[in-house]
Amino acid sequence: MIGTLVNVGTVVAGSVLGVIFRHRLPRRVVTVVFQGIGLFTIGLGVSMFLESQWILVVVLSLLFGGITGGALKLEEKMGGLSERLKHRFRFKDERFTEGLITSFLLFCMGSLTILGAIEEGIGNGPELLITKSVLDGFSSMALAAAMGIGVLFSVIPLLIYQGGITLLSMWLGNFFAQSVVNELTATGGVLLIGLGLNILNVAKIKVTDLLPSLLFVVLFAWMKYAAIFPFALF
Protein backbone atom coordinates (compact mmCIF):
# COMPACT_ATOMS: atom_id res chain seq x y z
CA MET A 1 0.00 0.00 0.00
CA ILE A 2 3.04 2.31 0.10
CA GLY A 3 2.56 3.34 -3.53
CA THR A 4 -1.11 4.22 -3.01
CA LEU A 5 -0.38 6.21 0.14
CA VAL A 6 2.32 8.19 -1.68
CA ASN A 7 -0.15 8.74 -4.53
CA VAL A 8 -2.75 10.09 -2.11
CA GLY A 9 -0.16 12.44 -0.63
CA THR A 10 0.88 13.91 -3.99
CA VAL A 11 -2.75 14.43 -5.04
CA VAL A 12 -3.48 16.23 -1.77
CA ALA A 13 -0.42 18.46 -2.20
CA GLY A 14 -1.16 19.17 -5.86
CA SER A 15 -4.83 19.91 -5.14
CA VAL A 16 -4.01 22.39 -2.38
CA LEU A 17 -1.56 24.24 -4.62
CA GLY A 18 -4.06 24.23 -7.48
CA VAL A 19 -6.81 25.74 -5.30
CA ILE A 20 -4.40 28.45 -4.10
CA PHE A 21 -3.39 29.36 -7.66
CA ARG A 22 -6.96 29.12 -8.93
CA HIS A 23 -7.96 32.43 -7.44
CA ARG A 24 -4.85 34.13 -8.81
CA LEU A 25 -5.21 33.02 -12.44
CA PRO A 26 -7.29 34.91 -15.03
CA ARG A 27 -10.50 33.15 -16.02
CA ARG A 28 -9.32 32.71 -19.61
CA VAL A 29 -6.21 30.86 -18.40
CA VAL A 30 -8.33 28.49 -16.29
CA THR A 31 -10.57 27.87 -19.33
CA VAL A 32 -7.60 26.99 -21.52
CA VAL A 33 -6.22 24.66 -18.84
CA PHE A 34 -9.63 22.99 -18.63
CA GLN A 35 -9.75 22.47 -22.39
CA GLY A 36 -6.23 21.07 -22.37
CA ILE A 37 -7.23 18.55 -19.70
CA GLY A 38 -10.20 17.49 -21.84
CA LEU A 39 -8.06 16.94 -24.93
CA PHE A 40 -5.40 15.08 -22.94
CA THR A 41 -8.07 12.83 -21.42
CA ILE A 42 -9.44 11.87 -24.83
CA GLY A 43 -5.95 11.20 -26.19
CA LEU A 44 -5.08 9.06 -23.18
CA GLY A 45 -8.34 7.14 -23.54
CA VAL A 46 -7.71 6.38 -27.22
CA SER A 47 -4.17 5.13 -26.52
CA MET A 48 -5.48 2.88 -23.75
CA PHE A 49 -8.30 1.49 -25.90
CA LEU A 50 -5.79 0.48 -28.59
CA GLU A 51 -4.31 -2.03 -26.13
CA SER A 52 -7.40 -4.23 -26.50
CA GLN A 53 -6.91 -7.61 -28.18
CA TRP A 54 -10.48 -8.79 -27.64
CA ILE A 55 -12.73 -5.86 -28.60
CA LEU A 56 -15.86 -7.98 -28.13
CA VAL A 57 -14.95 -8.35 -24.45
CA VAL A 58 -14.83 -4.56 -24.11
CA VAL A 59 -18.15 -4.12 -25.94
CA LEU A 60 -19.95 -6.73 -23.83
CA SER A 61 -18.47 -5.27 -20.64
CA LEU A 62 -19.70 -1.77 -21.52
CA LEU A 63 -23.12 -3.18 -22.39
CA PHE A 64 -23.58 -5.15 -19.17
CA GLY A 65 -21.84 -2.45 -17.12
CA GLY A 66 -24.10 0.27 -18.51
CA ILE A 67 -27.23 -1.77 -17.80
CA THR A 68 -26.07 -2.45 -14.24
CA GLY A 69 -24.94 1.12 -13.53
CA GLY A 70 -28.11 2.57 -15.04
CA ALA A 71 -30.30 0.26 -12.98
CA LEU A 72 -28.40 1.17 -9.81
CA LYS A 73 -28.42 4.89 -10.72
CA LEU A 74 -24.73 5.19 -9.86
CA GLU A 75 -24.35 8.62 -11.48
CA GLU A 76 -27.21 10.00 -9.42
CA LYS A 77 -25.99 8.41 -6.18
CA MET A 78 -22.39 9.54 -6.72
CA GLY A 79 -23.59 13.06 -7.35
CA GLY A 80 -25.73 12.96 -4.22
CA LEU A 81 -22.83 11.72 -2.11
CA SER A 82 -20.60 14.44 -3.50
CA GLU A 83 -23.21 17.10 -2.75
CA ARG A 84 -23.52 15.86 0.85
CA LEU A 85 -19.76 16.15 1.25
CA LYS A 86 -19.95 19.65 -0.18
CA HIS A 87 -22.64 20.74 2.28
CA ARG A 88 -21.04 18.88 5.18
CA PHE A 89 -17.83 20.88 4.80
CA ARG A 90 -19.72 24.02 3.66
CA PHE A 91 -17.93 24.44 0.35
CA LYS A 92 -19.47 26.90 -2.09
CA ASP A 93 -17.62 25.64 -5.16
CA GLU A 94 -20.11 25.10 -7.99
CA ARG A 95 -17.84 22.53 -9.63
CA PHE A 96 -17.22 20.46 -6.51
CA THR A 97 -19.03 17.35 -7.77
CA GLU A 98 -17.58 17.63 -11.27
CA GLY A 99 -14.07 18.07 -9.89
CA LEU A 100 -14.35 15.05 -7.59
CA ILE A 101 -15.74 12.67 -10.21
CA THR A 102 -13.50 13.90 -13.04
CA SER A 103 -10.31 13.61 -11.01
CA PHE A 104 -11.20 10.18 -9.62
CA LEU A 105 -11.81 8.82 -13.11
CA LEU A 106 -8.67 10.41 -14.51
CA PHE A 107 -6.47 9.19 -11.64
CA CYS A 108 -7.92 5.67 -11.53
CA MET A 109 -8.63 4.61 -15.12
CA GLY A 110 -5.04 4.71 -16.41
CA SER A 111 -2.95 1.63 -17.09
CA LEU A 112 -0.39 2.73 -14.48
CA THR A 113 -3.08 2.49 -11.81
CA ILE A 114 -3.91 -1.10 -12.66
CA LEU A 115 -0.42 -2.33 -13.45
CA GLY A 116 1.17 -0.45 -10.55
CA ALA A 117 -1.34 -1.70 -8.00
CA ILE A 118 -0.95 -5.29 -9.22
CA GLU A 119 2.85 -5.05 -9.27
CA GLU A 120 2.94 -3.86 -5.68
CA GLY A 121 0.37 -6.45 -4.65
CA ILE A 122 2.39 -9.37 -6.00
CA GLY A 123 5.55 -8.09 -4.30
CA ASN A 124 7.40 -6.33 -7.13
CA GLY A 125 7.57 -2.98 -5.34
CA PRO A 126 5.72 0.35 -5.60
CA GLU A 127 7.94 1.94 -8.28
CA LEU A 128 5.18 2.20 -10.91
CA LEU A 129 2.75 3.77 -8.47
CA ILE A 130 5.38 6.23 -7.27
CA THR A 131 5.96 7.26 -10.90
CA LYS A 132 2.19 7.66 -11.28
CA SER A 133 2.14 9.70 -8.06
CA VAL A 134 4.43 12.33 -9.57
CA LEU A 135 2.23 12.59 -12.68
CA ASP A 136 -0.96 12.75 -10.60
CA GLY A 137 0.54 15.46 -8.41
CA PHE A 138 0.95 17.80 -11.39
CA SER A 139 -2.39 16.72 -12.87
CA SER A 140 -4.23 17.41 -9.60
CA MET A 141 -2.70 20.88 -9.52
CA ALA A 142 -4.07 21.64 -13.01
CA LEU A 143 -7.44 20.04 -12.24
CA ALA A 144 -7.85 21.93 -8.96
CA ALA A 145 -6.94 25.19 -10.68
CA ALA A 146 -9.76 24.54 -13.14
CA MET A 147 -12.36 22.77 -10.96
CA GLY A 148 -11.63 23.63 -7.34
CA ILE A 149 -11.56 21.79 -4.04
CA GLY A 150 -13.55 18.78 -5.25
CA VAL A 151 -10.32 17.43 -6.74
CA LEU A 152 -8.87 17.07 -3.25
CA PHE A 153 -11.69 14.77 -2.16
CA SER A 154 -11.00 12.39 -5.05
CA VAL A 155 -8.32 10.85 -2.81
CA ILE A 156 -11.09 8.97 -0.96
CA PRO A 157 -12.25 6.83 -3.92
CA LEU A 158 -8.63 6.74 -5.16
CA LEU A 159 -7.51 5.13 -1.90
CA ILE A 160 -10.38 2.63 -1.97
CA TYR A 161 -10.06 1.66 -5.65
CA GLN A 162 -6.29 1.59 -6.11
CA GLY A 163 -5.62 0.20 -2.65
CA GLY A 164 -8.31 -2.40 -3.22
CA ILE A 165 -6.61 -3.65 -6.39
CA THR A 166 -3.32 -3.94 -4.50
CA LEU A 167 -4.89 -5.95 -1.68
CA LEU A 168 -6.81 -8.13 -4.12
CA SER A 169 -3.71 -8.89 -6.17
CA MET A 170 -1.90 -9.95 -2.99
CA TRP A 171 -4.38 -12.84 -2.78
CA LEU A 172 -5.15 -13.41 -6.48
CA GLY A 173 -1.99 -12.28 -8.27
CA ASN A 174 -2.07 -15.01 -10.92
CA PHE A 175 -5.66 -14.11 -11.73
CA PHE A 176 -4.50 -10.91 -13.43
CA ALA A 177 -2.91 -12.24 -16.61
CA GLN A 178 -1.50 -9.60 -18.96
CA SER A 179 -4.33 -10.13 -21.44
CA VAL A 180 -6.88 -9.49 -18.67
CA VAL A 181 -5.04 -6.30 -17.68
CA ASN A 182 -5.04 -5.18 -21.35
CA GLU A 183 -8.82 -5.45 -21.61
CA LEU A 184 -9.28 -3.73 -18.26
CA THR A 185 -7.06 -0.91 -19.48
CA ALA A 186 -8.92 -0.68 -22.81
CA THR A 187 -12.30 -0.46 -21.08
CA GLY A 188 -10.96 2.25 -18.79
CA GLY A 189 -9.78 4.04 -21.92
CA VAL A 190 -13.32 4.12 -23.32
CA LEU A 191 -14.54 5.64 -20.06
CA LEU A 192 -11.81 8.29 -20.29
CA ILE A 193 -12.89 9.19 -23.83
CA GLY A 194 -16.40 9.74 -22.50
CA LEU A 195 -15.00 11.80 -19.63
CA GLY A 196 -12.98 13.94 -22.05
CA LEU A 197 -16.09 14.65 -24.14
CA ASN A 198 -17.88 15.72 -20.96
CA ILE A 199 -15.03 18.02 -19.95
CA LEU A 200 -15.14 19.70 -23.36
CA ASN A 201 -18.96 19.94 -23.21
CA VAL A 202 -19.21 18.00 -26.46
CA ALA A 203 -21.63 15.52 -24.87
CA LYS A 204 -23.11 14.58 -21.52
CA ILE A 205 -22.17 10.94 -21.01
CA LYS A 206 -23.03 9.22 -17.74
CA VAL A 207 -19.55 7.81 -17.23
CA THR A 208 -20.22 6.87 -13.61
CA ASP A 209 -23.07 4.60 -14.71
CA LEU A 210 -20.53 2.74 -16.88
CA LEU A 211 -18.13 2.00 -14.00
CA PRO A 212 -19.48 -1.56 -13.44
CA SER A 213 -17.95 -2.32 -16.85
CA LEU A 214 -14.61 -2.59 -15.05
CA LEU A 215 -15.94 -5.56 -13.07
CA PHE A 216 -17.53 -7.24 -16.06
CA VAL A 217 -14.40 -6.87 -18.20
CA VAL A 218 -12.29 -8.71 -15.62
CA LEU A 219 -14.84 -11.54 -15.60
CA PHE A 220 -15.25 -11.75 -19.38
CA ALA A 221 -11.52 -11.35 -20.12
CA TRP A 222 -10.62 -14.01 -17.57
CA MET A 223 -13.20 -16.39 -19.10
CA LYS A 224 -11.77 -15.71 -22.57
CA TYR A 225 -8.20 -16.14 -21.30
CA ALA A 226 -9.03 -19.38 -19.51
CA ALA A 227 -10.76 -20.78 -22.59
CA ILE A 228 -7.66 -20.17 -24.74
CA PHE A 229 -5.13 -21.14 -22.08
CA PRO A 230 -7.05 -23.60 -19.88
CA PHE A 231 -4.00 -24.66 -17.86
CA ALA A 232 -2.31 -21.27 -17.50
CA LEU A 233 -4.03 -20.43 -14.22
CA PHE A 234 -2.78 -23.51 -12.42
HELIX and SHEET records of a PDB file:
HELIX    1   1 ILE A    2  ARG A   22  1                                  21    
HELIX    2   2 ARG A   27  PHE A   49  1                                  23    
HELIX    3   3 ILE A   55  LEU A   72  1                                  18    
HELIX    4   4 LEU A   74  ARG A   88  1                                  15    
HELIX    5   5 PHE A   96  CYS A  108  1                                  13    
HELIX    6   6 SER A  111  GLY A  121  1                                  11    
HELIX    7   7 GLU A  127  MET A  147  1                                  21    
HELIX    8   8 ILE A  149  SER A  154  5                                   6    
HELIX    9   9 VAL A  155  LEU A  172  1                                  18    
HELIX   10  10 GLY A  173  PHE A  175  5                                   3    
HELIX   11  11 GLN A  178  ILE A  199  1                                  22    
HELIX   12  12 VAL A  207  LEU A  210  5                                   4    
HELIX   13  13 SER A  213  ILE A  228  1                                  16    
END                                                                             
